[in-house]
Amino acid sequence: MWLRFARLGPEMYSRYLAMLQWREGEDKVGVLINKLRIYEDTVTAPFRTHVSSVETRLAEQVQSLIEEGHQKLKKELKEEIYHISPEPIRVSAIRSKYLPATPQGNL
């Protein structure tokens, strides 16, 4: 039963549990599992904290780069707007004083 239990756990623990021999006066399986969980938490907690701080810094850097890009784009668009001059619009009806009353060929 002990080996079957050891095979059911995660691989990193199963090797350790498979090597253990239960003796009177030593910790039971539940106590060992709790010790392993505490050990895992103490090892991974600083790593999680470090990853979280790196993630926060990267998010701030990405946000600042996005804001810089938006400001640069706004500046370029404003400069382009000032360089655009409106084209004169030519409409044929405005050029002649009088509009033709009859079609050209029916005189």
GUTORSE-602449 format. One record per residue (C-alpha): z, y, x; residue number from 1; residue in three letters; chain. Coordinates in Angstrom, 3 decimals, padded with zeros to 6 digits, m for minus. Example, Ala and Ser with C-alpha at 12.3 -4.5 7.8 and 13.67 -1.06 7.14 Angstrom:
BEGIN
{atom {007.800; m004.500; 012.300}; 1; "ALA"; "A"}
{atom {007.140; m001.060; 013.670}; 2; "SER"; "A"}
//
This chain:
BEGIN
{atom {000.000; 000.000; 000.000}; 1; "MET"; "A"}
{atom {000.778; 002.368; 002.865}; 2; "TRP"; "A"}
{atom {m002.692; 001.961; 004.357}; 3; "LEU"; "A"}
{atom {m004.313; 002.394; 000.947}; 4; "ARG"; "A"}
{atom {m002.413; 005.661; 000.495}; 5; "PHE"; "A"}
{atom {m003.452; 006.791; 003.977}; 6; "ALA"; "A"}
{atom {m007.107; 006.148; 003.142}; 7; "ARG"; "A"}
{atom {m006.919; 008.243; m000.038}; 8; "LEU"; "A"}
{atom {m005.802; 011.429; 001.731}; 9; "GLY"; "A"}
{atom {m007.971; 013.926; 003.585}; 10; "PRO"; "A"}
{atom {m009.488; 012.527; 006.756}; 11; "GLU"; "A"}
{atom {m007.463; 014.725; 009.091}; 12; "MET"; "A"}
{atom {m004.222; 013.388; 007.589}; 13; "TYR"; "A"}
{atom {m005.310; 009.815; 006.957}; 14; "SER"; "A"}
{atom {m005.520; 008.956; 010.663}; 15; "ARG"; "A"}
{atom {m002.040; 010.291; 011.239}; 16; "TYR"; "A"}
{atom {m000.600; 008.550; 008.195}; 17; "LEU"; "A"}
{atom {m002.283; 005.268; 009.123}; 18; "ALA"; "A"}
{atom {m000.542; 005.271; 012.504}; 19; "MET"; "A"}
{atom {002.919; 005.870; 011.023}; 20; "LEU"; "A"}
{atom {005.235; 002.966; 010.538}; 21; "GLN"; "A"}
{atom {007.898; 003.373; 007.934}; 22; "TRP"; "A"}
{atom {011.403; 002.756; 009.223}; 23; "ARG"; "A"}
{atom {014.783; 003.074; 007.602}; 24; "GLU"; "A"}
{atom {016.280; 006.509; 008.033}; 25; "GLY"; "A"}
{atom {012.935; 008.221; 008.609}; 26; "GLU"; "A"}
{atom {011.242; 010.607; 006.238}; 27; "ASP"; "A"}
{atom {009.512; 009.199; 003.205}; 28; "LYS"; "A"}
{atom {005.859; 009.843; 002.416}; 29; "VAL"; "A"}
{atom {006.570; 012.773; 000.067}; 30; "GLY"; "A"}
{atom {008.615; 014.546; 002.721}; 31; "VAL"; "A"}
{atom {005.896; 013.977; 005.318}; 32; "LEU"; "A"}
{atom {003.271; 015.352; 002.953}; 33; "ILE"; "A"}
{atom {005.364; 018.469; 002.360}; 34; "ASN"; "A"}
{atom {005.785; 018.924; 006.119}; 35; "LYS"; "A"}
{atom {002.036; 018.581; 006.597}; 36; "LEU"; "A"}
{atom {001.364; 021.141; 003.863}; 37; "ARG"; "A"}
{atom {003.830; 023.582; 005.422}; 38; "ILE"; "A"}
{atom {002.187; 023.038; 008.814}; 39; "TYR"; "A"}
{atom {m001.260; 023.621; 007.319}; 40; "GLU"; "A"}
{atom {m000.087; 026.832; 005.652}; 41; "ASP"; "A"}
{atom {001.470; 028.149; 008.866}; 42; "THR"; "A"}
{atom {m001.704; 027.418; 010.804}; 43; "VAL"; "A"}
{atom {m004.212; 028.724; 008.262}; 44; "THR"; "A"}
{atom {m002.308; 031.772; 006.950}; 45; "ALA"; "A"}
{atom {m002.930; 033.936; 010.063}; 46; "PRO"; "A"}
{atom {m006.551; 032.816; 010.092}; 47; "PHE"; "A"}
{atom {m006.978; 033.814; 006.432}; 48; "ARG"; "A"}
{atom {m005.371; 037.185; 007.172}; 49; "THR"; "A"}
{atom {m007.735; 037.764; 010.089}; 50; "HIS"; "A"}
{atom {m010.777; 036.768; 008.046}; 51; "VAL"; "A"}
{atom {m009.672; 039.071; 005.245}; 52; "SER"; "A"}
{atom {m009.292; 042.035; 007.600}; 53; "SER"; "A"}
{atom {m012.698; 041.376; 009.176}; 54; "VAL"; "A"}
{atom {m014.233; 041.120; 005.708}; 55; "GLU"; "A"}
{atom {m012.671; 044.447; 004.709}; 56; "THR"; "A"}
{atom {m013.941; 046.183; 007.842}; 57; "ARG"; "A"}
{atom {m017.447; 044.790; 007.371}; 58; "LEU"; "A"}
{atom {m017.504; 045.893; 003.732}; 59; "ALA"; "A"}
{atom {m016.486; 049.419; 004.778}; 60; "GLU"; "A"}
{atom {m019.183; 049.519; 007.470}; 61; "GLN"; "A"}
{atom {m021.856; 048.316; 005.043}; 62; "VAL"; "A"}
{atom {m020.764; 050.902; 002.473}; 63; "GLN"; "A"}
{atom {m020.930; 053.717; 005.040}; 64; "SER"; "A"}
{atom {m024.393; 052.569; 006.169}; 65; "LEU"; "A"}
{atom {m025.579; 052.544; 002.551}; 66; "ILE"; "A"}
{atom {m024.221; 056.055; 001.995}; 67; "GLU"; "A"}
{atom {m025.897; 057.305; 005.192}; 68; "GLU"; "A"}
{atom {m029.178; 055.771; 004.044}; 69; "GLY"; "A"}
{atom {m028.908; 057.433; 000.630}; 70; "HIS"; "A"}
{atom {m028.172; 060.833; 002.174}; 71; "GLN"; "A"}
{atom {m031.067; 060.483; 004.611}; 72; "LYS"; "A"}
{atom {m033.409; 059.495; 001.780}; 73; "LEU"; "A"}
{atom {m032.280; 062.460; m000.356}; 74; "LYS"; "A"}
{atom {m032.898; 064.827; 002.552}; 75; "LYS"; "A"}
{atom {m036.382; 063.396; 003.157}; 76; "GLU"; "A"}
{atom {m037.247; 063.647; m000.537}; 77; "LEU"; "A"}
{atom {m036.137; 067.290; m000.670}; 78; "LYS"; "A"}
{atom {m038.284; 068.096; 002.367}; 79; "GLU"; "A"}
{atom {m041.282; 066.331; 000.815}; 80; "GLU"; "A"}
{atom {m040.864; 068.225; m002.460}; 81; "ILE"; "A"}
{atom {m041.074; 071.574; m000.635}; 82; "TYR"; "A"}
{atom {m044.302; 070.517; 001.100}; 83; "HIS"; "A"}
{atom {m046.062; 069.576; m002.126}; 84; "ILE"; "A"}
{atom {m048.136; 072.434; m003.583}; 85; "SER"; "A"}
{atom {m049.454; 072.204; m007.119}; 86; "PRO"; "A"}
{atom {m053.195; 071.703; m007.461}; 87; "GLU"; "A"}
{atom {m055.029; 074.299; m009.550}; 88; "PRO"; "A"}
{atom {m056.015; 072.918; m012.941}; 89; "ILE"; "A"}
{atom {m059.519; 073.688; m014.118}; 90; "ARG"; "A"}
{atom {m060.386; 073.388; m017.741}; 91; "VAL"; "A"}
{atom {m063.950; 074.223; m018.828}; 92; "SER"; "A"}
{atom {m062.893; 075.887; m022.113}; 93; "ALA"; "A"}
{atom {m060.909; 078.499; m020.231}; 94; "ILE"; "A"}
{atom {m063.875; 079.563; m018.071}; 95; "ARG"; "A"}
{atom {m066.112; 080.715; m020.916}; 96; "SER"; "A"}
{atom {m065.153; 083.576; m023.194}; 97; "LYS"; "A"}
{atom {m066.837; 082.150; m026.257}; 98; "TYR"; "A"}
{atom {m066.904; 078.603; m027.425}; 99; "LEU"; "A"}
{atom {m070.316; 077.390; m028.555}; 100; "PRO"; "A"}
{atom {m070.504; 077.413; m032.367}; 101; "ALA"; "A"}
{atom {m073.436; 075.044; m032.580}; 102; "THR"; "A"}
{atom {m074.551; 072.264; m030.334}; 103; "PRO"; "A"}
{atom {m076.968; 073.298; m027.587}; 104; "GLN"; "A"}
{atom {m080.076; 071.524; m028.871}; 105; "GLY"; "A"}
{atom {m080.061; 072.695; m032.556}; 106; "ASN"; "A"}
{atom {m081.310; 076.294; m032.378}; 107; "LEU"; "A"}
//
